[in-house]
Amino acid sequence: MSDLAGRCGTCGAFTRVHDHPTLGKVGECALEVFPPPLKATATCARYRPRGAPPPPPRPRAAGEPRGRGAAPPVAVVRRQSTTSAAQLPLPRPSLPTEIDIDMDIEEFRRVLREVLSEEFGHGTAEMGKRWEGGEVVLRPGKEGTAEKKIALDAFFHKIVMIRDKLRVLEQRLNAHDKLTDAEKVQLQAYITACYGTLTTFNILFARREDGFAGSSGKDDE
């Protein structure tokens, strides 16, 4: 499959492969980045060769249990309303604290975050704790002009929105039935270049894997 190098056909997330009568070799994306059937020649910035190790888990926070420790309690928030107590929804049961599969709990959480993020079309990225309450200061070089300050949480929200819109654009591009494979690859290269440019802002993310990855899968600033 040398002609599929860097494409979905050789990605570790490409599963349930079979031959389609008109589309050729197709399969499904385990991360659900694209809906099935997914052509083997499609491309994605989240490509990872088969056998490549997964991204390292986020550092354990102070006081957080190791490995398969107990999950934090789920807080149930009830809004005030005129609804009677009998009509109020029952609190959801807490998630199980043990996973009966051969996977580390941190790896399971990482995969679950990716699946939910792609399923609902929006990110759940968290900003690093050290940036909370900070601000971006735009200081002009011309004397006598005022500087502009932007709250970092608002700035970070805009960065995450750009990331999510690029992911949606990738989905629409690969599902487009009027473009040839060569055209899709060419347009995908521009999207990947955008990811590479935006890796400058990866420093703001609490988890490195939530940020941007360029053409090499690393920070291509």
MDAnalysis code that builds the backbone (N, CA, C; Angstrom):
import MDAnalysis as mda
import numpy as np

u = mda.Universe.empty(663, n_residues=221, atom_resindex=np.repeat(np.arange(221), 3), trajectory=True)
u.add_TopologyAttr("name", ["N", "CA", "C"] * 221)
u.add_TopologyAttr("resid", np.arange(1, 222))
u.add_TopologyAttr("resname", ["MET", "SER", "ASP", "LEU", "ALA", "GLY", "ARG", "CYS", "GLY", "THR", "CYS", "GLY", "ALA", "PHE", "THR", "ARG", "VAL", "HIS", "ASP", "HIS", "PRO", "THR", "LEU", "GLY", "LYS", "VAL", "GLY", "GLU", "CYS", "ALA", "LEU", "GLU", "VAL", "PHE", "PRO", "PRO", "PRO", "LEU", "LYS", "ALA", "THR", "ALA", "THR", "CYS", "ALA", "ARG", "TYR", "ARG", "PRO", "ARG", "GLY", "ALA", "PRO", "PRO", "PRO", "PRO", "PRO", "ARG", "PRO", "ARG", "ALA", "ALA", "GLY", "GLU", "PRO", "ARG", "GLY", "ARG", "GLY", "ALA", "ALA", "PRO", "PRO", "VAL", "ALA", "VAL", "VAL", "ARG", "ARG", "GLN", "SER", "THR", "THR", "SER", "ALA", "ALA", "GLN", "LEU", "PRO", "LEU", "PRO", "ARG", "PRO", "SER", "LEU", "PRO", "THR", "GLU", "ILE", "ASP", "ILE", "ASP", "MET", "ASP", "ILE", "GLU", "GLU", "PHE", "ARG", "ARG", "VAL", "LEU", "ARG", "GLU", "VAL", "LEU", "SER", "GLU", "GLU", "PHE", "GLY", "HIS", "GLY", "THR", "ALA", "GLU", "MET", "GLY", "LYS", "ARG", "TRP", "GLU", "GLY", "GLY", "GLU", "VAL", "VAL", "LEU", "ARG", "PRO", "GLY", "LYS", "GLU", "GLY", "THR", "ALA", "GLU", "LYS", "LYS", "ILE", "ALA", "LEU", "ASP", "ALA", "PHE", "PHE", "HIS", "LYS", "ILE", "VAL", "MET", "ILE", "ARG", "ASP", "LYS", "LEU", "ARG", "VAL", "LEU", "GLU", "GLN", "ARG", "LEU", "ASN", "ALA", "HIS", "ASP", "LYS", "LEU", "THR", "ASP", "ALA", "GLU", "LYS", "VAL", "GLN", "LEU", "GLN", "ALA", "TYR", "ILE", "THR", "ALA", "CYS", "TYR", "GLY", "THR", "LEU", "THR", "THR", "PHE", "ASN", "ILE", "LEU", "PHE", "ALA", "ARG", "ARG", "GLU", "ASP", "GLY", "PHE", "ALA", "GLY", "SER", "SER", "GLY", "LYS", "ASP", "ASP", "GLU"])
u.atoms.positions = np.array([
    [0.820, -1.195, 0.000],
    [0.000, 0.000, 0.000],
    [0.861, 1.254, 0.000],
    [1.973, 1.231, -0.763],
    [2.843, 2.399, -0.781],
    [2.138, 3.619, -1.338],
    [1.136, 3.389, -2.245],
    [0.417, 4.532, -2.814],
    [-0.558, 5.135, -1.813],
    [-0.782, 4.470, -0.679],
    [-1.702, 4.978, 0.339],
    [-0.954, 5.547, 1.545],
    [0.337, 5.732, 1.422],
    [1.109, 6.275, 2.535],
    [0.586, 7.653, 2.919],
    [0.282, 7.823, 4.202],
    [-0.231, 9.100, 4.691],
    [-1.728, 9.261, 4.521],
    [-2.394, 8.244, 3.979],
    [-3.835, 8.317, 3.768],
    [-4.560, 7.335, 4.695],
    [-5.881, 7.447, 4.698],
    [-6.678, 6.669, 5.641],
    [-6.478, 5.169, 5.498],
    [-6.167, 4.696, 4.300],
    [-6.011, 3.263, 4.069],
    [-4.905, 2.627, 4.872],
    [-3.910, 3.423, 5.320],
    [-2.809, 2.896, 6.119],
    [-2.825, 3.453, 7.538],
    [-3.949, 4.087, 7.931],
    [-4.075, 4.669, 9.276],
    [-4.490, 3.583, 10.269],
    [-4.020, 3.714, 11.498],
    [-4.362, 2.738, 12.521],
    [-5.822, 2.745, 12.903],
    [-6.542, 3.839, 12.566],
    [-7.964, 3.942, 12.910],
    [-8.866, 3.452, 11.778],
    [-8.276, 2.983, 10.668],
    [-9.053, 2.522, 9.507],
    [-9.458, 1.067, 9.743],
    [-10.747, 0.813, 9.968],
    [-11.223, -0.522, 10.329],
    [-12.336, -0.991, 9.390],
    [-12.714, -2.275, 9.552],
    [-13.804, -2.885, 8.781],
    [-13.622, -2.645, 7.275],
    [-12.446, -2.971, 6.798],
    [-12.094, -2.721, 5.393],
    [-12.771, -3.748, 4.487],
    [-13.326, -3.285, 3.388],
    [-13.926, -4.171, 2.398],
    [-13.956, -3.468, 1.042],
    [-14.224, -4.225, -0.006],
    [-14.275, -3.673, -1.357],
    [-15.691, -3.239, -1.698],
    [-15.818, -1.994, -2.146],
    [-17.104, -1.440, -2.553],
    [-17.206, -1.531, -4.078],
    [-18.391, -1.850, -4.617],
    [-18.510, -2.032, -6.079],
    [-18.178, -0.783, -6.889],
    [-18.362, 0.403, -6.323],
    [-18.090, 1.637, -7.080],
    [-16.994, 2.490, -6.448],
    [-16.840, 2.426, -5.142],
    [-15.868, 3.294, -4.451],
    [-14.512, 2.627, -4.268],
    [-14.421, 1.332, -4.541],
    [-13.163, 0.637, -4.338],
    [-13.012, 0.195, -2.893],
    [-11.780, 0.247, -2.373],
    [-11.527, -0.184, -0.998],
    [-12.026, 0.889, -0.039],
    [-12.919, 0.506, 0.866],
    [-13.492, 1.427, 1.842],
    [-13.437, 0.795, 3.226],
    [-13.710, 1.597, 4.242],
    [-13.735, 1.112, 5.615],
    [-14.438, 2.103, 6.509],
    [-14.139, 2.043, 7.796],
    [-14.713, 2.966, 8.769],
    [-13.605, 3.557, 9.621],
    [-13.813, 4.786, 10.092],
    [-12.849, 5.466, 10.948],
    [-13.202, 5.180, 12.413],
    [-12.278, 4.568, 13.156],
    [-12.544, 4.222, 14.555],
    [-12.748, 5.455, 15.415],
    [-12.186, 6.592, 14.998],
    [-12.373, 7.843, 15.736],
    [-13.596, 8.607, 15.260],
    [-14.283, 8.076, 14.224],
    [-15.490, 8.685, 13.668],
    [-15.244, 10.110, 13.183],
    [-14.033, 10.342, 12.649],
    [-13.751, 11.653, 12.066],
    [-14.606, 11.858, 10.826],
    [-14.776, 10.786, 10.034],
    [-15.593, 10.836, 8.826],
    [-16.641, 9.732, 8.874],
    [-17.828, 9.974, 8.301],
    [-18.870, 8.943, 8.298],
    [-18.548, 7.841, 7.291],
    [-18.975, 6.603, 7.550],
    [-18.767, 5.517, 6.591],
    [-19.723, 5.663, 5.400],
    [-19.387, 5.094, 4.231],
    [-18.127, 4.404, 3.966],
    [-16.989, 5.397, 3.707],
    [-15.806, 5.113, 4.257],
    [-14.646, 5.986, 4.114],
    [-13.674, 5.371, 3.112],
    [-13.344, 6.128, 2.059],
    [-12.432, 5.635, 1.030],
    [-11.012, 5.549, 1.586],
    [-10.290, 4.552, 1.142],
    [-8.917, 4.356, 1.608],
    [-8.010, 5.499, 1.193],
    [-8.389, 6.239, 0.160],
    [-7.552, 7.329, -0.340],
    [-7.824, 8.661, 0.345],
    [-8.766, 8.692, 1.294],
    [-9.061, 9.944, 2.003],
    [-7.887, 10.321, 2.904],
    [-7.852, 11.582, 3.322],
    [-6.774, 12.057, 4.180],
    [-7.345, 12.799, 5.380],
    [-6.539, 12.904, 6.439],
    [-6.969, 13.571, 7.660],
    [-5.730, 13.994, 8.444],
    [-5.823, 15.147, 9.095],
    [-4.686, 15.649, 9.876],
    [-4.407, 14.797, 11.110],
    [-5.330, 13.909, 11.470],
    [-5.154, 13.079, 12.657],
    [-4.621, 11.686, 12.302],
    [-4.035, 11.572, 11.113],
    [-3.483, 10.304, 10.638],
    [-2.398, 9.775, 11.585],
    [-2.457, 8.468, 11.864],
    [-1.441, 7.813, 12.670],
    [-1.175, 6.441, 12.077],
    [0.070, 6.167, 11.643],
    [0.367, 4.877, 11.006],
    [0.036, 3.709, 11.921],
    [-0.274, 2.582, 11.344],
    [-0.554, 1.388, 12.121],
    [0.667, 1.002, 12.948],
    [0.455, 0.674, 14.195],
    [1.541, 0.289, 15.077],
    [2.220, 1.434, 15.784],
    [1.890, 2.691, 15.384],
    [2.503, 3.849, 16.044],
    [1.934, 3.997, 17.444],
    [2.759, 4.381, 18.411],
    [2.261, 4.527, 19.796],
    [1.295, 5.687, 19.903],
    [0.298, 5.607, 20.798],
    [-0.644, 6.707, 20.991],
    [0.040, 7.880, 21.670],
    [-0.558, 9.087, 21.610],
    [0.024, 10.234, 22.308],
    [0.097, 9.964, 23.800],
    [1.113, 10.504, 24.483],
    [1.225, 10.253, 25.929],
    [0.050, 10.846, 26.678],
    [-0.387, 10.206, 27.771],
    [-1.508, 10.754, 28.543],
    [-1.099, 12.046, 29.221],
    [-2.098, 12.869, 29.556],
    [-1.816, 14.133, 30.225],
    [-1.195, 13.864, 31.593],
    [-0.381, 14.787, 32.096],
    [0.217, 14.606, 33.419],
    [-0.858, 14.499, 34.497],
    [-0.595, 13.665, 35.503],
    [-1.555, 13.488, 36.593],
    [-1.561, 14.721, 37.475],
    [-2.728, 15.268, 37.726],
    [-2.851, 16.442, 38.570],
    [-2.598, 16.077, 40.022],
    [-2.220, 17.082, 40.818],
    [-1.949, 16.855, 42.231],
    [-3.191, 16.316, 42.929],
    [-3.059, 15.207, 43.659],
    [-4.176, 14.616, 44.381],
    [-5.015, 13.676, 43.552],
    [-4.769, 13.608, 42.235],
    [-5.566, 12.716, 41.380],
    [-5.091, 11.286, 41.555],
    [-6.010, 10.304, 41.703],
    [-5.594, 8.909, 41.908],
    [-4.893, 8.358, 40.688],
    [-3.979, 7.417, 40.896],
    [-3.248, 6.787, 39.806],
    [-4.061, 5.659, 39.185],
    [-3.783, 5.403, 37.909],
    [-4.343, 4.237, 37.220],
    [-5.836, 4.136, 37.307],
    [-6.328, 3.040, 37.908],
    [-7.745, 2.753, 37.948],
    [-8.376, 3.208, 39.254],
    [-8.020, 4.400, 39.698],
    [-8.589, 4.915, 40.932],
    [-10.048, 5.259, 40.757],
    [-10.690, 5.616, 41.870],
    [-12.111, 5.938, 41.840],
    [-12.348, 7.217, 41.073],
    [-13.413, 7.257, 40.291],
    [-13.764, 8.444, 39.533],
    [-14.352, 9.485, 40.458],
    [-14.150, 10.790, 40.137],
    [-14.703, 11.828, 40.998],
    [-16.219, 11.782, 40.988],
    [-16.868, 12.182, 42.081],
    [-18.329, 12.142, 42.132],
    [-18.937, 13.067, 41.104],
    [-20.094, 12.663, 40.586],
    [-20.803, 13.444, 39.588],
    [-21.762, 14.394, 40.289],
    [-21.562, 15.674, 40.051],
    [-22.428, 16.668, 40.683],
    [-23.711, 16.803, 39.873],
    [-24.851, 16.804, 40.572],
    [-26.157, 16.962, 39.920],
    [-26.651, 18.372, 40.191],
    [-26.785, 19.156, 39.118],
    [-27.218, 20.547, 39.246],
    [-28.677, 20.647, 38.842],
    [-29.507, 21.184, 39.728],
    [-30.922, 21.355, 39.444],
    [-31.236, 22.842, 39.315],
    [-31.918, 23.199, 38.248],
    [-32.316, 24.583, 38.055],
    [-33.658, 24.848, 38.718],
    [-33.811, 26.055, 39.222],
    [-35.072, 26.419, 39.828],
    [-36.144, 26.559, 38.762],
    [-37.290, 25.992, 39.018],
    [-38.393, 26.084, 38.075],
    [-39.682, 25.844, 38.826],
    [-40.771, 25.997, 38.110],
    [-42.087, 25.776, 38.711],
    [-42.544, 24.339, 38.570],
    [-41.661, 23.477, 38.021],
    [-42.009, 22.074, 37.824],
    [-42.102, 21.371, 39.168],
    [-43.069, 20.534, 39.327],
    [-43.245, 19.808, 40.573],
    [-42.110, 18.825, 40.780],
    [-41.927, 18.403, 42.045],
    [-40.831, 17.490, 42.362],
    [-40.983, 16.165, 41.647],
    [-42.227, 15.754, 41.411],
    [-42.451, 14.463, 40.748],
    [-41.990, 14.485, 39.302],
    [-41.926, 15.701, 38.684],
    [-41.553, 15.806, 37.275],
    [-40.068, 16.066, 37.091],
    [-39.332, 16.300, 38.174],
    [-37.907, 16.569, 38.049],
    [-37.191, 15.310, 37.578],
    [-36.172, 15.454, 36.692],
    [-35.436, 14.274, 36.211],
    [-34.604, 13.683, 37.325],
    [-34.503, 12.356, 37.331],
    [-33.693, 11.674, 38.321],
    [-32.222, 11.864, 38.000],
    [-31.350, 11.952, 39.010],
    [-29.914, 12.097, 38.755],
    [-29.375, 10.873, 38.036],
    [-28.434, 11.112, 37.114],
    [-27.835, 10.012, 36.366],
    [-26.909, 9.210, 37.276],
    [-26.868, 7.901, 37.102],
    [-25.933, 7.102, 37.904],
    [-24.506, 7.436, 37.535],
    [-23.605, 7.306, 38.505],
    [-22.206, 7.611, 38.248],
    [-21.610, 6.580, 37.296],
    [-20.597, 7.000, 36.542],
    [-19.944, 6.114, 35.591],
    [-19.168, 5.028, 36.333],
    [-19.011, 3.859, 35.744],
    [-18.232, 2.803, 36.406],
    [-16.781, 3.223, 36.561],
    [-16.165, 2.789, 37.656],
    [-14.780, 3.151, 37.915],
    [-13.799, 2.116, 37.402],
    [-14.287, 0.975, 36.940],
    [-13.421, -0.053, 36.386],
    [-13.803, -0.310, 34.936],
    [-12.811, -0.462, 34.069],
    [-13.033, -0.733, 32.653],
    [-12.587, -2.168, 32.375],
    [-13.523, -3.006, 31.962],
    [-13.229, -4.429, 31.776],
    [-12.658, -4.691, 30.392],
    [-11.614, -3.919, 30.027],
    [-10.893, -4.138, 28.779],
    [-9.420, -3.899, 29.059],
    [-8.581, -4.396, 28.167],
    [-7.141, -4.272, 28.360],
    [-6.676, -2.899, 27.886],
    [-7.026, -1.844, 28.648],
    [-6.652, -0.479, 28.289],
    [-6.491, 0.335, 29.563],
    [-5.421, 1.108, 29.616],
    [-5.207, 1.982, 30.756],
    [-6.329, 3.014, 30.827],
    [-6.721, 3.397, 32.055],
    [-7.848, 4.303, 32.230],
    [-7.601, 5.651, 31.577],
    [-6.345, 6.136, 31.584],
    [-6.037, 7.413, 30.956],
    [-6.173, 7.327, 29.439],
    [-5.736, 6.197, 28.866],
    [-5.878, 5.995, 27.422],
    [-7.353, 5.910, 27.035],
    [-8.150, 5.221, 27.869],
    [-9.584, 5.121, 27.603],
    [-10.239, 6.495, 27.615],
    [-9.878, 7.324, 28.592],
    [-10.440, 8.667, 28.659],
    [-10.060, 9.496, 27.443],
    [-8.799, 9.342, 26.976],
    [-8.357, 10.098, 25.813],
    [-9.161, 9.719, 24.568],
    [-9.334, 8.403, 24.346],
    [-10.090, 7.943, 23.184],
    [-11.544, 8.400, 23.286],
    [-12.117, 8.318, 24.504],
    [-13.501, 8.726, 24.688],
    [-13.683, 10.211, 24.379],
    [-12.716, 11.052, 24.805],
    [-12.794, 12.483, 24.506],
    [-12.779, 12.731, 23.004],
    [-11.923, 12.003, 22.283],
    [-11.832, 12.185, 20.831],
    [-13.137, 11.805, 20.139],
    [-13.708, 10.668, 20.564],
    [-14.947, 10.200, 19.940],
    [-16.085, 11.189, 20.185],
    [-16.240, 11.647, 21.431],
    [-17.300, 12.596, 21.751],
    [-17.099, 13.925, 21.040],
    [-15.857, 14.350, 20.931],
    [-15.566, 15.613, 20.263],
    [-15.982, 15.565, 18.803],
    [-15.652, 14.462, 18.105],
    [-15.997, 14.353, 16.693],
    [-17.484, 14.090, 16.496],
    [-18.122, 13.367, 17.434],
    [-19.533, 13.027, 17.299],
    [-20.418, 14.259, 17.364],
    [-20.122, 15.166, 18.300],
    [-20.976, 16.321, 18.497],
    [-20.482, 17.568, 17.774],
    [-19.339, 17.499, 17.088],
    [-18.890, 18.607, 16.244],
    [-18.353, 19.797, 17.017],
    [-18.038, 19.627, 18.291],
    [-17.437, 20.726, 19.037],
    [-16.458, 20.168, 20.052],
    [-15.493, 20.990, 20.415],
    [-14.426, 20.527, 21.280],
    [-14.729, 20.721, 22.755],
    [-14.014, 19.973, 23.581],
    [-14.132, 20.122, 25.032],
    [-12.771, 20.450, 25.618],
    [-11.959, 21.147, 24.842],
    [-10.598, 21.442, 25.271],
    [-10.596, 22.361, 26.489],
    [-9.626, 22.138, 27.365],
    [-9.465, 22.953, 28.556],
    [-8.188, 23.771, 28.442],
    [-8.262, 24.995, 28.934],
    [-7.086, 25.848, 28.929],
    [-6.214, 25.518, 30.140],
    [-4.903, 25.629, 29.976],
    [-3.981, 25.357, 31.062],
    [-4.262, 26.232, 32.280],
    [-4.111, 25.652, 33.455],
    [-4.428, 26.361, 34.697],
    [-3.622, 27.643, 34.847],
    [-2.381, 27.631, 34.399],
    [-1.532, 28.808, 34.612],
    [-1.978, 30.012, 33.798],
    [-2.847, 29.775, 32.772],
    [-3.311, 30.889, 31.943],
    [-4.639, 31.469, 32.427],
    [-5.269, 30.835, 33.398],
    [-6.565, 31.311, 33.877],
    [-6.440, 32.710, 34.477],
    [-7.335, 33.607, 34.051],
    [-7.308, 34.976, 34.527],
    [-6.323, 35.863, 33.800],
    [-5.579, 35.294, 32.840],
    [-4.593, 36.069, 32.091],
    [-5.223, 36.863, 30.963],
    [-4.396, 37.579, 30.237],
    [-4.885, 38.392, 29.136],
    [-3.816, 38.547, 28.060],
    [-4.278, 38.752, 26.839],
    [-3.397, 39.038, 25.716],
    [-3.301, 40.553, 25.580],
    [-2.074, 41.081, 25.514],
    [-1.864, 42.524, 25.414],
    [-1.264, 42.830, 24.049],
    [-1.981, 43.625, 23.243],
    [-1.499, 44.081, 21.944],
    [-0.982, 45.506, 22.123],
    [0.339, 45.640, 22.127],
    [0.956, 46.940, 22.378],
    [1.495, 47.502, 21.058],
    [0.917, 48.579, 20.541],
    [1.350, 49.143, 19.261],
    [2.744, 49.753, 19.345],
    [3.434, 49.753, 18.225],
    [4.766, 50.340, 18.187],
    [4.750, 51.847, 18.040],
    [3.618, 52.392, 17.647],
    [3.511, 53.840, 17.482],
    [3.193, 54.494, 18.817],
    [4.006, 55.447, 19.212],
    [3.806, 56.123, 20.482],
    [2.517, 56.940, 20.464],
    [1.887, 57.006, 21.621],
    [0.666, 57.792, 21.749],
    [-0.596, 57.046, 21.398],
    [-0.490, 55.760, 21.021],
    [-1.673, 54.962, 20.702],
    [-1.906, 53.956, 21.817],
    [-3.182, 53.702, 22.113],
    [-3.547, 52.844, 23.232],
    [-3.336, 51.369, 22.905],
    [-2.986, 50.587, 23.915],
    [-2.838, 49.151, 23.740],
    [-4.200, 48.475, 23.888],
    [-4.283, 47.268, 23.364],
    [-5.519, 46.502, 23.402],
    [-5.308, 45.267, 24.268],
    [-6.239, 45.033, 25.209],
    [-6.159, 43.868, 26.079],
    [-7.350, 42.941, 25.821],
    [-7.058, 41.651, 25.730],
    [-8.091, 40.645, 25.483],
    [-7.973, 39.565, 26.547],
    [-9.076, 39.231, 27.196],
    [-9.070, 38.166, 28.207],
    [-8.648, 36.848, 27.566],
    [-7.735, 36.126, 28.214],
    [-7.211, 34.888, 27.637],
    [-8.273, 33.817, 27.464],
    [-9.259, 33.751, 28.365],
    [-10.290, 32.728, 28.212],
    [-11.121, 32.973, 26.954],
    [-11.386, 34.255, 26.627],
    [-12.112, 34.584, 25.403],
    [-11.253, 34.299, 24.178],
    [-9.969, 34.612, 24.269],
    [-9.045, 34.352, 23.161],
    [-8.921, 32.850, 22.915],
    [-8.810, 32.062, 24.001],
    [-8.690, 30.612, 23.884],
    [-9.948, 30.013, 23.264],
    [-11.113, 30.544, 23.642],
    [-12.374, 30.057, 23.072],
    [-12.395, 30.243, 21.558],
    [-11.875, 31.358, 21.075],
    [-11.841, 31.603, 19.632],
    [-10.883, 30.632, 18.936],
    [-9.764, 30.313, 19.588],
    [-8.816, 29.362, 19.013],
    [-9.455, 27.983, 18.875],
    [-10.186, 27.551, 19.912],
    [-10.859, 26.246, 19.869],
    [-11.928, 26.234, 18.779],
    [-12.642, 27.354, 18.595],
    [-13.654, 27.426, 17.544],
    [-13.019, 27.270, 16.170],
    [-11.850, 27.890, 15.963],
    [-11.140, 27.740, 14.685],
    [-10.761, 26.278, 14.468],
    [-10.253, 25.624, 15.515],
    [-9.882, 24.214, 15.414],
    [-11.075, 23.355, 15.019],
    [-12.229, 23.594, 15.664],
    [-13.412, 22.786, 15.389],
    [-13.949, 23.027, 13.987],
    [-13.899, 24.279, 13.519],
    [-14.372, 24.584, 12.163],
    [-13.480, 23.926, 11.120],
    [-12.181, 23.852, 11.379],
    [-11.278, 23.167, 10.456],
    [-11.587, 21.674, 10.395],
    [-11.952, 21.092, 11.537],
    [-12.308, 19.670, 11.541],
    [-13.580, 19.411, 10.748],
    [-14.568, 20.302, 10.884],
    [-15.803, 20.160, 10.111],
    [-15.505, 20.301, 8.625],
    [-14.609, 21.251, 8.283],
    [-14.226, 21.441, 6.889],
    [-13.583, 20.174, 6.339],
    [-12.755, 19.506, 7.143],
    [-12.155, 18.237, 6.719],
    [-13.229, 17.189, 6.422],
    [-14.220, 17.105, 7.287],
    [-15.297, 16.138, 7.092],
    [-16.049, 16.410, 5.793],
    [-16.412, 17.682, 5.574],
    [-17.151, 18.032, 4.360],
    [-16.308, 17.775, 3.109],
    [-15.025, 18.060, 3.198],
    [-14.129, 17.877, 2.053],
    [-14.041, 16.407, 1.667],
    [-13.820, 15.533, 2.639],
    [-13.645, 14.116, 2.334],
    [-14.948, 13.433, 1.930],
    [-16.094, 14.020, 2.342],
    [-17.388, 13.433, 1.979],
    [-17.929, 14.013, 0.670],
    [-17.231, 14.987, 0.084],
    [-17.713, 15.639, -1.139],
    [-17.633, 14.671, -2.315],
    [-18.748, 14.500, -3.017],
    [-18.783, 13.525, -4.108],
    [-18.459, 14.123, -5.475],
    [-18.193, 15.424, -5.540],
    [-17.887, 16.062, -6.816],
    [-16.393, 16.278, -7.019],
    [-15.604, 16.142, -5.954],
    [-14.166, 16.365, -6.043],
    [-13.442, 15.051, -6.316],
    [-12.386, 15.121, -7.092],
    [-11.560, 13.940, -7.328],
    [-10.638, 13.721, -6.129],
    [-10.035, 12.530, -6.049],
    [-9.119, 12.252, -4.949],
    [-7.938, 13.217, -4.964],
    [-7.452, 13.538, -6.163],
    [-6.314, 14.457, -6.273],
    [-6.685, 15.843, -5.756],
    [-7.899, 16.287, -6.052],
    [-8.342, 17.595, -5.574],
    [-8.500, 17.601, -4.060],
    [-9.012, 16.500, -3.516],
    [-9.168, 16.414, -2.067],
    [-7.820, 16.458, -1.358],
    [-6.835, 15.738, -1.911],
    [-5.504, 15.734, -1.319],
    [-4.894, 17.131, -1.359],
    [-5.094, 17.830, -2.478],
    [-4.542, 19.171, -2.609],
    [-5.169, 20.135, -1.602],
    [-6.506, 20.071, -1.456],
    [-7.191, 20.956, -0.513],
    [-6.864, 20.578, 0.933],
    [-6.711, 19.269, 1.183],
    [-6.361, 18.826, 2.526],
    [-5.002, 19.374, 2.944],
    [-4.106, 19.530, 1.963],
    [-2.777, 20.057, 2.270],
    [-2.865, 21.480, 2.824],
    [-3.809, 22.269, 2.310],
    [-3.986, 23.626, 2.833],
    [-4.503, 23.593, 4.275],
    [-5.434, 22.668, 4.556],
    [-5.972, 22.561, 5.915],
    [-4.868, 22.132, 6.882],
    [-4.055, 21.163, 6.456],
    [-2.954, 20.711, 7.299],
    [-1.960, 21.830, 7.555],
    [-1.725, 22.670, 6.531],
    [-0.829, 23.815, 6.708],
    [-1.393, 24.795, 7.736],
    [-2.727, 24.946, 7.748],
    [-3.366, 25.813, 8.755],
    [-3.134, 25.254, 10.153],
    [-3.267, 23.918, 10.302],
    [-2.992, 23.287, 11.592],
    [-1.550, 23.577, 12.022],
    [-0.618, 23.427, 11.077],
    [0.783, 23.663, 11.399],
    [1.050, 25.081, 11.852],
    [0.385, 26.060, 11.218],
    [0.563, 27.458, 11.607],
    [0.013, 27.717, 13.001],
    [-1.099, 27.069, 13.331],
    [-1.772, 27.321, 14.605],
    [-1.151, 26.574, 15.777],
    [-0.116, 25.747, 15.529],
    [0.531, 25.043, 16.640],
    [1.177, 26.018, 17.623],
    [1.357, 27.265, 17.219],
    [1.887, 28.276, 18.136],
    [1.043, 28.376, 19.394],
    [-0.268, 28.124, 19.255],
    [-1.189, 28.298, 20.373],
    [-1.357, 27.029, 21.205],
    [-0.602, 25.959, 20.891],
    [-0.723, 24.719, 21.669],
    [-0.329, 24.911, 23.126],
    [0.465, 25.932, 23.390],
    [0.909, 26.198, 24.759],
    [-0.260, 26.531, 25.680],
    [-1.392, 26.971, 25.096],
    [-2.551, 27.360, 25.895],
    [-3.374, 26.158, 26.357],
    [-3.231, 24.997, 25.683],
    [-4.068, 23.837, 25.980],
    [-3.554, 23.091, 27.206],
    [-4.498, 22.675, 28.051],
    [-4.128, 21.886, 29.228],
    [-3.609, 20.518, 28.813],
    [-4.196, 19.940, 27.775],
    [-3.762, 18.641, 27.257],
    [-3.188, 18.842, 25.862],
    [-1.967, 18.396, 25.674],
    [-1.262, 18.599, 24.400],
    [-2.030, 18.004, 23.224],
    [-2.663, 16.832, 23.457],
    [-3.346, 16.155, 22.349],
    [-4.597, 16.897, 21.881],
    [-5.081, 17.875, 22.651],
    [-6.243, 18.656, 22.235],
    [-5.877, 19.770, 21.263],
    [-4.593, 20.041, 21.112],
    [-4.145, 21.157, 20.284],
    [-4.063, 20.805, 18.814],
    [-3.202, 21.521, 18.104],
    [-3.056, 21.380, 16.659],
    [-1.839, 20.521, 16.336],
    [-1.919, 19.792, 15.215],
    [-0.800, 18.993, 14.720],
    [-0.609, 19.289, 13.245],
    [0.628, 19.530, 12.839],
    [0.914, 19.847, 11.438],
    [1.109, 18.604, 10.600],
    [1.793, 18.757, 9.476],
    [1.927, 17.670, 8.515],
    [2.713, 16.487, 9.068],
    [3.619, 16.737, 10.019],
    [4.421, 15.651, 10.585],
    [3.771, 15.038, 11.808],
    [2.588, 15.576, 12.215],
    [1.921, 15.107, 13.421],
    [2.473, 15.758, 14.662],
    [3.426, 16.689, 14.487],
    [4.031, 17.385, 15.616],
    [3.775, 18.881, 15.464],
    [4.429, 19.656, 16.308],
    [4.280, 21.111, 16.258],
    [5.110, 21.674, 15.129],
    [4.482, 21.945, 13.982],
    [5.187, 22.488, 12.828],
    [5.066, 23.996, 12.799],
    [5.624, 24.666, 13.734],
    [5.488, 26.116, 13.800],
    [6.254, 26.757, 12.653],
])
